[in-house]
Amino acid sequence: MSASCSAPSAAGASQLSQALLGQQISIGVTRLALNAQQQQGDAANQLLASAAQLSQAIGKGQQFDAVG
């Protein structure tokens, strides 16, 4: 009878182990997605900063005042 008592326990442990593994995989995938979004956000911020610098540089040097 002890074999029948340990079988459900082993099955339950296996299910728990599979559930924990699934949860760890889900967390890992979520972290990868979050990291990708963070990198895209950083790239967008760099692009905006570069555009702002370029727009400021475009206006410079167009008019020269040589009165002195």
C-alpha positions in Angstrom: 0.0 0.0 0.0 2.9 2.3 0.5 3.6 2.2 -3.3 0.2 3.5 -4.1 0.6 6.3 -1.5 4.0 7.4 -2.9 2.8 7.3 -6.6 0.4 10.3 -6.3 3.0 12.2 -4.3 5.6 11.6 -7.1 3.0 12.7 -9.7 2.2 15.8 -7.7 5.9 16.6 -7.3 6.3 16.2 -11.1 3.4 18.5 -11.8 4.7 21.1 -9.4 8.2 20.9 -11.0 6.7 21.3 -14.4 4.6 24.3 -13.2 7.7 25.9 -11.7 9.7 25.4 -14.9 6.8 26.9 -16.9 6.7 29.9 -14.6 10.5 30.4 -14.9 10.4 30.2 -18.7 7.5 32.7 -18.7 9.5 35.1 -16.5 12.6 34.7 -18.8 10.6 35.5 -21.9 9.0 38.5 -20.2 12.5 39.8 -19.2 13.7 39.4 -22.8 10.7 41.4 -24.1 11.2 44.1 -21.5 14.9 44.3 -22.3 14.1 44.6 -26.0 11.6 47.4 -25.3 14.1 49.2 -23.1 16.7 49.1 -25.9 14.1 50.4 -28.4 13.2 53.2 -26.1 16.9 54.1 -25.5 17.5 54.1 -29.3 14.4 56.3 -29.8 15.7 58.8 -27.2 19.1 58.9 -28.9 17.5 59.5 -32.2 15.5 62.4 -30.8 18.5 63.9 -29.1 20.5 63.6 -32.4 17.6 65.3 -34.3 17.5 68.1 -31.8 21.2 68.7 -32.1 21.0 68.6 -35.8 18.1 71.1 -35.9 20.1 73.5 -33.7 23.2 73.1 -35.9 21.3 73.7 -39.1 20.4 77.2 -38.0 24.0 78.2 -37.2 26.2 79.9 -39.6 23.5 81.0 -42.1 23.8 84.6 -41.2 27.1 86.3 -40.6 27.4 89.7 -39.1 30.8 91.2 -40.1 30.1 94.6 -38.5 32.9 95.4 -36.1 
